[in-house]
Amino acid sequence: MPDRPIIAQKAPYPVEVEAGKAYFWCVCGRSARQPFCDGSHKQTDLSPLKWEAAETKRVFFCGCKHSANAPLCDGSHKSLT
């Protein structure tokens, strides 16, 4: 059975990103550096998601790990119990 992500928090992480820079979003929810990967996924069959910023601005990375628009928040945390 594949591993399931842990809900890191039921809210997004606002982050100022830089155009052209790559970010590695934590998929597993175990990272101590949320919303980014710190290698904690190595205990699972999950892997971080690479995302590159198209422009410099504030974005909202998913904290619940259930977004259909990963790595960005789509409001899915509002329906979690």
C-alpha positions as CSV (number, residue, x, y, z in Angstrom):
1,M,0.0,0.0,0.0
2,P,1.5,3.4,-0.9
3,D,2.2,5.9,1.8
4,R,-0.2,8.8,2.4
5,P,0.9,12.3,3.1
6,I,0.5,13.7,6.7
7,I,-1.4,17.0,7.0
8,A,1.3,19.5,8.0
9,Q,-1.3,22.2,8.7
10,K,-4.9,23.0,7.6
11,A,-3.9,26.3,6.0
12,P,-1.6,27.4,3.2
13,Y,2.0,28.7,3.6
14,P,2.4,32.2,2.1
15,V,5.9,32.5,0.5
16,E,7.6,35.2,-1.5
17,V,9.1,33.4,-4.5
18,E,11.7,34.6,-7.0
19,A,11.2,34.3,-10.8
20,G,13.2,31.4,-12.3
21,K,14.0,29.8,-9.0
22,A,13.1,26.2,-8.3
23,Y,11.4,25.1,-5.1
24,F,10.9,21.6,-3.8
25,W,7.5,21.3,-2.1
26,C,7.2,18.7,0.6
27,V,4.7,16.1,-0.6
28,C,4.8,13.8,2.5
29,G,4.0,16.4,5.2
30,R,6.9,15.2,7.4
31,S,9.4,18.0,6.7
32,A,10.5,20.3,9.5
33,R,11.0,23.0,6.9
34,Q,7.4,23.2,5.7
35,P,6.3,23.8,3.0
36,F,9.6,22.7,1.6
37,C,11.4,19.3,1.5
38,D,14.1,18.4,4.1
39,G,14.5,14.8,3.0
40,S,12.1,13.3,5.5
41,H,10.2,11.6,2.6
42,K,13.1,9.0,2.4
43,Q,11.2,7.0,5.0
44,T,8.2,6.8,2.5
45,D,7.5,6.1,-1.1
46,L,6.7,9.8,-1.7
47,S,9.0,12.3,-3.4
48,P,9.1,16.1,-3.3
49,L,7.5,18.1,-6.1
50,K,9.8,20.5,-8.0
51,W,8.1,23.8,-8.9
52,E,9.6,26.8,-10.7
53,A,8.4,30.3,-10.1
54,A,7.3,32.1,-13.3
55,E,7.5,35.5,-11.6
56,T,8.5,37.1,-8.4
57,K,5.5,37.3,-6.1
58,R,3.8,35.9,-3.1
59,V,2.2,32.4,-3.6
60,F,0.4,30.1,-1.2
61,F,1.8,26.6,-0.9
62,C,-0.5,23.9,0.2
63,G,-0.1,22.9,3.8
64,C,-2.6,20.1,4.0
65,K,-1.0,18.1,1.1
66,H,-4.4,17.4,-0.5
67,S,-4.6,20.2,-3.1
68,A,-5.6,19.2,-6.7
69,N,-3.4,22.2,-7.8
70,A,-0.2,21.0,-5.9
71,P,2.0,22.5,-4.8
72,L,-0.3,25.6,-4.6
73,C,-3.3,25.8,-2.3
74,D,-6.7,25.2,-3.8
75,G,-8.7,25.5,-0.6
76,S,-8.9,21.7,0.0
77,H,-7.9,22.2,3.6
78,K,-11.4,23.7,4.2
79,S,-13.1,20.3,3.7
80,L,-10.7,18.2,5.8
81,T,-11.9,16.9,9.2
